[in-house]
Amino acid sequence: MDNYDPEKDLFLLGIWNIKLIKYFCCLKVKLSKSLLETLITSKTRLKLLIKFFVAATNKGYLNGLAQEFGESTNAIRKELNHLAAAGYLTKNKEANKIQYLANTMHPLFSSLQKIVHQHLGLEFIAEQVIERMGAVDTISLVGDYAKGRDTGMIELVICGHQLNDDYLVALSKKIENQIDRRLNITVTKDTPKVGIILYINESAD
């Protein structure tokens, strides 16, 4: 990619100013839903970005994505081709189907993933939990959002010892008011084997 032009790529994505991307990536709070939706004007494209960039392991097929989003295959195909042409998605042929997934080698992959996490409020949630819940070992995202489905219910599993369970209800309500999504938190002493690790305490035993 000797002639790589990030401005051009962001224009293709629907984000018109690369300086905004760099600014948002430095923010310590979540992006408002309306702000990101203003930057990325296609709702279908936004759904696809959430699907593939909340976790790089998420994959999808045309018909499955159309069914999941409740949209026509033509609408999904148009946006998949758009994102693949810009290099944000890669395509793998399997039998008679094409599998799509995020291109982790793209220069803007990390920035876009960070923006998606901010849009969903994941960074804000992790910061609040770490600050107020006590000795947190790991925070894992499970359920629909781990699969890239923006259903409105974020499910987290917090692993740790001597956590402040009494504060959990109040903290959950506070976070829900900030992120405009419902939050379901499970506290355990064992890190789940499935899901996405949002935080890990490297100093934990």
VOBA-1610 file (N, C-alpha, C; in pm, whole numbers, padded with zeros to 5 digits, always signed):
BEGIN
Met+00083-00120+00000Met+00000+00000+00000Met+00087+00125+00000Asp+00173+00138-00105Asp+00267+00250-00112Asp+00194+00382-00123Asn+00079+00382-00190Asn+00005+00506-00211Asn-00118+00513-00121Tyr-00109+00456-00004Tyr-00223+00453+00087Tyr-00267+00594+00125Asp-00392+00621+00109Asp-00448+00753+00139Asp-00560+00738+00241Pro-00534+00762+00371Pro-00636+00744+00474Pro-00756+00835+00455Glu-00735+00954+00402Glu-00847+01045+00379Glu-00946+00983+00281Lys-00893+00921+00175Lys-00978+00858+00075Lys-01054+00742+00135Asp-00987+00660+00216Asp-01052+00545+00278Asp-01164+00589+00370Leu-01143+00694+00447Leu-01245+00741+00539Leu-01362+00801+00463Phe-01334+00862+00349Phe-01443+00913+00266Phe-01529+00798+00216Leu-01466+00688+00175Leu-01540+00571+00130Leu-01624+00513+00242Leu-01571+00519+00362Leu-01643+00466+00476Leu-01760+00554+00513Gly-01752+00681+00479Gly-01859+00773+00515Gly-01819+00866+00627Ile-01691+00865+00663Ile-01639+00956+00765Ile-01552+01058+00692Trp-01590+01183+00699Trp-01530+01281+00608Trp-01402+01346+00658Asn-01364+01328+00782Asn-01247+01400+00832Asn-01162+01310+00920Ile-01042+01275+00874Ile-00956+01186+00949Ile-00913+01246+01083Lys-00910+01381+01091Lys-00874+01446+01217Lys-00976+01414+01325Leu-01104+01399+01285Leu-01207+01362+01381Leu-01182+01223+01436Ile-01140+01133+01350Ile-01112+00996+01393Ile-01001+00996+01498Lys-00893+01069+01470Lys-00782+01075+01565Lys-00826+01138+01696Tyr-00914+01237+01688Tyr-00962+01303+01809Tyr-01047+01208+01892Phe-01141+01139+01826Phe-01231+01050+01897Phe-01155+00934+01962Cys-01049+00890+01898Cys-00971+00779+01954Cys-00898+00819+02081Cys-00883+00948+02104Cys-00818+00997+02225Cys-00916+01024+02337Leu-01046+01020+02308Leu-01147+01050+02409Leu-01151+00941+02515Lys-01179+00981+02638Lys-01190+00887+02748Lys-01335+00852+02776Val-01428+00913+02703Val-01570+00884+02721Val-01625+00829+02590Lys-01744+00774+02599Lys-01802+00712+02481Lys-01847+00818+02380Leu-01853+00779+02254Leu-01913+00863+02153Leu-02064+00854+02168Ser-02133+00965+02151Ser-02278+00959+02155Ser-02327+00885+02032Lys-02441+00816+02046Lys-02495+00740+01934Lys-02523+00833+01816Ser-02581+00949+01844Ser-02618+01039+01736Ser-02494+01093+01665Leu-02384+01113+01739Leu-02264+01167+01678Leu-02203+01068+01580Leu-02189+00942+01621Leu-02131+00843+01531Leu-02224+00818+01413Glu-02353+00823+01437Glu-02449+00803+01329Glu-02446+00920+01231Thr-02401+01036+01279Thr-02384+01150+01190Thr-02260+01132+01103Leu-02155+01077+01164Leu-02031+01054+01091Leu-02047+00943+00988Ile-02117+00836+01027Ile-02142+00724+00936Ile-02290+00725+00905Thr-02327+00781+00793Thr-02467+00811+00766Thr-02550+00689+00728Ser-02487+00583+00680Ser-02560+00463+00643Ser-02582+00376+00766Lys-02708+00354+00803Lys-02739+00270+00919Lys-02695+00126+00898Thr-02708+00078+00776Thr-02665-00058+00746Thr-02514-00071+00761Arg-02441+00030+00712Arg-02294+00028+00725Arg-02253+00032+00871Leu-02324+00110+00951Leu-02293+00118+01094Leu-02315-00017+01161Lys-02424-00084+01126Lys-02451-00217+01183Lys-02340-00315+01147Leu-02292-00307+01024Leu-02186-00396+00980Leu-02054-00366+01051Leu-02027-00239+01072Leu-01904-00203+01145Leu-01908-00256+01287Ile-02023-00244+01352Ile-02038-00298+01487Ile-02020-00450+01484Lys-02084-00514+01387Lys-02077-00659+01375Lys-01933-00707+01366Phe-01855-00647+01277Phe-01723-00699+01248Phe-01611-00638+01332Phe-01634-00518+01387Phe-01523-00451+01458Phe-01536-00456+01609Val-01650-00497+01664Val-01655-00513+01809Val-01560-00625+01850Ala-01545-00725+01762Ala-01449-00833+01782Ala-01401-00881+01646Ala-01272-00891+01629Ala-01216-00929+01500Ala-01251-01072+01460Thr-01293-01153+01556Thr-01327-01293+01527Thr-01467-01309+01468Asn-01550-01204+01474Asn-01685-01214+01420Asn-01682-01228+01268Lys-01765-01319+01219Lys-01771-01345+01075Lys-01917-01342+01031Gly-01940-01332+00900Gly-02077-01330+00851Gly-02087-01362+00704Tyr-02206-01409+00666Tyr-02239-01437+00527Tyr-02354-01346+00485Leu-02367-01324+00355Leu-02466-01232+00303Leu-02607-01264+00353Asn-02653-01384+00331Asn-02791-01419+00369Asn-02811-01414+00520Gly-02711-01461+00594Gly-02721-01458+00740Gly-02726-01317+00795Leu-02647-01227+00737Leu-02646-01088+00780Leu-02778-01019+00746Ala-02832-01050+00628Ala-02960-00991+00589Ala-03070-01034+00685Gln-03069-01161+00723Gln-03169-01210+00818Gln-03148-01149+00956Glu-03024-01139+00999Glu-02992-01085+01132Glu-03033-00938+01144Phe-03011-00860+01038Phe-03041-00717+01040Phe-03183-00686+00996Gly-03251-00785+00940Gly-03386-00762+00892Gly-03389-00671+00769Glu-03289-00686+00683Glu-03280-00603+00563Glu-03266-00691+00440Ser-03283-00631+00323Ser-03274-00706+00199Ser-03129-00746+00170Thr-03114-00855+00097Thr-02979-00898+00061Thr-02911-00795-00029Asn-02989-00725-00110Asn-02931-00622-00198Asn-02868-00509-00116Ala-02939-00466-00010Ala-02887-00358+00075Ala-02760-00402+00146Ile-02760-00525+00197Ile-02643-00577+00268Ile-02527-00595+00170Arg-02557-00651+00052Arg-02452-00674-00047Arg-02383-00543-00088Lys-02463-00438-00105Lys-02408-00308-00144Lys-02307-00259-00040Glu-02342-00268+00087Glu-02252-00218+00191Glu-02132-00309+00212Leu-02152-00440+00199Leu-02039-00533+00211Leu-01937-00506+00100Asn-01986-00486-00021Asn-01896-00456-00133Asn-01825-00324-00111His-01896-00227-00056His-01840-00095-00028His-01724-00107+00072Leu-01748-00178+00182Leu-01646-00192+00287Leu-01530-00280+00242Ala-01561-00382+00163Ala-01455-00469+00112Ala-01367-00394+00011Ala-01430-00313-00074Ala-01354-00236-00173Ala-01260-00136-00106Ala-01302-00083+00009Ala-01218+00013+00082Ala-01112-00057+00166Gly-01119-00191+00173Gly-01018-00267+00245Gly-01048-00294+00390Tyr-01167-00252+00438Tyr-01201-00272+00579Tyr-01243-00416+00608Leu-01296-00484+00509Leu-01338-00624+00524Leu-01260-00711+00426Thr-01238-00835+00465Thr-01181-00933+00375Thr-01287-01036+00341Lys-01269-01103+00227Lys-01365-01202+00182Lys-01295-01336+00164Asn-01356-01441+00218Asn-01305-01576+00201Asn-01413-01663+00139Lys-01380-01735+00033Lys-01477-01822-00031Lys-01480-01957+00039Glu-01600-02000+00075Glu-01620-02131+00135Glu-01733-02200+00060Ala-01698-02303-00019Ala-01796-02370-00104Ala-01860-02267-00197Asn-01991-02250-00187Asn-02061-02155-00274Asn-02093-02024-00203Lys-02036-02005-00084Lys-02064-01885-00005Lys-01938-01803+00017Ile-01958-01675+00040Ile-01846-01585+00071Ile-01858-01541+00217Gln-01752-01562+00291Gln-01747-01524+00432Gln-01676-01389+00445Tyr-01735-01299+00522Tyr-01677-01166+00545Tyr-01626-01155+00688Leu-01516-01084+00706Leu-01465-01054+00839Leu-01377-00931+00832Ala-01350-00872+00948Ala-01270-00749+00952Ala-01128-00775+00905Asn-01073-00679+00834Asn-00934-00687+00789Asn-00845-00627+00898Thr-00788-00714+00979Thr-00708-00667+01093Thr-00575-00605+01049Met-00540-00621+00922Met-00415-00564+00871Met-00436-00423+00817His-00560-00377+00812His-00585-00242+00762His-00526-00139+00860Pro-00464-00034+00809Pro-00401+00067+00897Pro-00497+00131+00997Leu-00625+00133+00965Leu-00723+00196+01054Leu-00803+00096+01136Phe-00764-00031+01134Phe-00842-00132+01206Phe-00854-00098+01355Ser-00742-00072+01420Ser-00743-00045+01564Ser-00824+00079+01597Ser-00811+00183+01514Ser-00885+00306+01537Ser-01035+00283+01525Leu-01077+00209+01423Leu-01219+00182+01403Leu-01275+00094+01513Gln-01197-00003+01557Gln-01243-00089+01667Gln-01260-00007+01794Lys-01169+00083+01819Lys-01179+00168+01937Lys-01303+00257+01929Ile-01331+00310+01811Ile-01447+00396+01793Ile-01576+00317+01816Val-01581+00194+01764Val-01699+00109+01785Val-01719+00081+01933His-01610+00050+02004His-01620+00025+02148His-01667+00150+02223Gln-01620+00266+02179Gln-01665+00390+02242Gln-01812+00416+02212His-01852+00389+02089His-01991+00409+02048His-02086+00324+02133Leu-02045+00201+02163Leu-02128+00111+02243Leu-02116+00139+02393Gly-02020+00221+02430Gly-02001+00253+02571Gly-01915+00153+02645Leu-01846+00064+02575Leu-01771-00042+02640Leu-01652+00011+02720Glu-01583+00110+02665Glu-01469+00166+02738Glu-01516+00238+02863Phe-01625+00310+02852Phe-01681+00382+02967Phe-01722+00283+03076Ile-01787+00173+03036Ile-01829+00072+03133Ile-01708+00015+03205Ala-01606-00024+03129Ala-01487-00085+03190Ala-01421+00010+03290Glu-01411+00136+03253Glu-01349+00234+03344Glu-01428+00249+03473Gln-01562+00254+03463Gln-01646+00269+03581Gln-01636+00147+03672Val-01636+00029+03612Val-01628-00095+03690Val-01494-00105+03761Ile-01386-00079+03690Ile-01252-00089+03749Ile-01237+00009+03864Glu-01292+00129+03847Glu-01277+00234+03947Glu-01358+00208+04073Arg-01475+00145+04059Arg-01570+00140+04171Arg-01604+00002+04225Met-01566-00103+04152Met-01609-00237+04194Met-01508-00312+04279Gly-01388-00260+04294Gly-01290-00329+04378Gly-01184-00399+04294Ala-01139-00516+04344Ala-01030-00589+04280Ala-01080-00670+04161Val-01090-00605+04046Val-01139-00670+03925Val-01024-00739+03853Asp-01042-00867+03821Asp-00940-00942+03747Asp-00964-00931+03597Thr-01087-00957+03554Thr-01121-00948+03411Thr-01263-00895+03394Ile-01286-00833+03280Ile-01421-00793+03239Ile-01442-00851+03100Ser-01546-00932+03086Ser-01572-01000+02959Ser-01708-00957+02903Leu-01711-00935+02774Leu-01836-00906+02703Leu-01890-01036+02647Val-02015-01070+02681Val-02077-01192+02634Val-02212-01158+02570Gly-02284-01259+02524Gly-02418-01236+02470Gly-02417-01175+02331Asp-02525-01100+02301Asp-02545-01046+02166Asp-02433-00954+02120Tyr-02385-00867+02207Tyr-02285-00769+02163Tyr-02151-00833+02133Ala-02121-00944+02200Ala-01998-01016+02168Ala-02005-01073+02027Lys-02128-01092+01978Lys-02148-01142+01842Lys-02173-01028+01743Gly-02163-00905+01792Gly-02180-00790+01704Gly-02323-00752+01676Arg-02415-00791+01764Arg-02557-00760+01746Arg-02597-00646+01839Asp-02634-00535+01780Asp-02670-00415+01858Asp-02816-00425+01901Thr-02843-00508+02002Thr-02981-00536+02045Thr-03028-00448+02160Gly-02936-00373+02221Gly-02974-00285+02331Gly-02949-00342+02469Met-02905-00468+02479Met-02874-00530+02608Met-02729-00575+02609Ile-02645-00505+02686Ile-02505-00539+02699Ile-02487-00631+02819Glu-02426-00746+02796Glu-02404-00843+02902Glu-02255-00854+02933Leu-02223-00835+03061Leu-02084-00842+03105Leu-02067-00945+03214Val-01951-01007+03218Val-01913-01095+03328Val-01789-01036+03392Ile-01800-01003+03521Ile-01688-00945+03595Ile-01631-01053+03686Cys-01503-01077+03671Cys-01434-01178+03751Cys-01341-01107+03850Gly-01347-01151+03976Gly-01260-01092+04077Gly-01293-01143+04216His-01220-01095+04311His-01239-01133+04450His-01262-01007+04534Gln-01348-01021+04634Gln-01382-00910+04724Gln-01435-00790+04645Leu-01523-00819+04549Leu-01584-00713+04470Leu-01697-00647+04549Asn-01721-00522+04519Asn-01823-00445+04589Asn-01960-00473+04527Asp-02017-00589+04559Asp-02145-00629+04501Asp-02258-00534+04539Asp-02253-00477+04657Asp-02360-00389+04705Asp-02375-00266+04616Tyr-02269-00227+04554Tyr-02271-00106+04470Tyr-02313-00137+04327Leu-02326-00265+04295Leu-02347-00307+04158Leu-02475-00251+04096Val-02586-00257+04170Val-02714-00210+04117Val-02709-00061+04085Ala-02657+00016+04179Ala-02648+00160+04158Ala-02555+00194+04042Leu-02444+00120+04034Leu-02348+00144+03926Leu-02410+00110+03790Ser-02484+00000+03786Ser-02548-00041+03659Ser-02645+00065+03610Lys-02725+00119+03700Lys-02822+00223+03663Lys-02751+00347+03611Lys-02644+00384+03678Lys-02568+00502+03637Lys-02511+00483+03496Ile-02455+00365+03471Ile-02396+00337+03341Ile-02503+00334+03233Glu-02618+00272+03262Glu-02726+00264+03164Glu-02772+00404+03121Asn-02778+00495+03216Asn-02819+00632+03183Asn-02718+00702+03092Gln-02593+00660+03103Gln-02488+00723+03024Gln-02478+00665+02882Ile-02503+00535+02869Ile-02478+00469+02740Ile-02606+00444+02659Asp-02723+00474+02718Asp-02849+00457+02648Asp-02874+00313+02605Arg-02825+00220+02683Arg-02847+00078+02661Arg-02865+00009+02796Arg-02932-00104+02794Arg-02948-00181+02918Arg-02820-00259+02947Leu-02800-00288+03074Leu-02676-00353+03116Leu-02707-00466+03213Asn-02655-00582+03184Asn-02669-00698+03271Asn-02530-00745+03312Ile-02498-00735+03440Ile-02365-00770+03489Ile-02375-00894+03578Thr-02290-00991+03550Thr-02277-01111+03634Thr-02140-01109+03698Val-02137-01133+03829Val-02011-01134+03903Val-01974-01279+03934Thr-01850-01314+03906Thr-01804-01450+03928Thr-01657-01451+03969Lys-01611-01565+04014Lys-01469-01578+04049Lys-01389-01642+03937Asp-01460-01685+03832Asp-01393-01752+03720Asp-01421-01679+03589Thr-01317-01654+03513Thr-01333-01588+03384Thr-01405-01682+03287Pro-01510-01634+03218Pro-01582-01721+03124Pro-01493-01765+03009Lys-01523-01882+02955Lys-01443-01936+02845Lys-01487-01880+02710Val-01601-01811+02709Val-01650-01751+02585Val-01661-01600+02604Gly-01671-01528+02494Gly-01686-01383+02503Gly-01560-01309+02465Ile-01564-01177+02484Ile-01453-01089+02449Ile-01398-01026+02576Ile-01270-01039+02598Ile-01206-00979+02715Ile-01188-00830+02690Leu-01258-00748+02768Leu-01246-00602+02757Leu-01134-00549+02846Tyr-01108-00620+02955Tyr-01006-00576+03051Tyr-00948-00698+03121Ile-00819-00695+03142Ile-00753-00799+03220Ile-00648-00734+03310Asn-00653-00769+03437Asn-00559-00715+03534Asn-00431-00799+03527Glu-00329-00742+03466Glu-00205-00817+03444Glu-00135-00853+03575Ser-00164-00779+03683Ser-00099-00806+03811Ser-00176-00907+03897Ala-00294-00953+03847Ala-00375-01047+03924Ala-00306-01182+03929Asp-00323-01251+04040Asp-00263-01385+04054Asp-00333-01485+03965
//
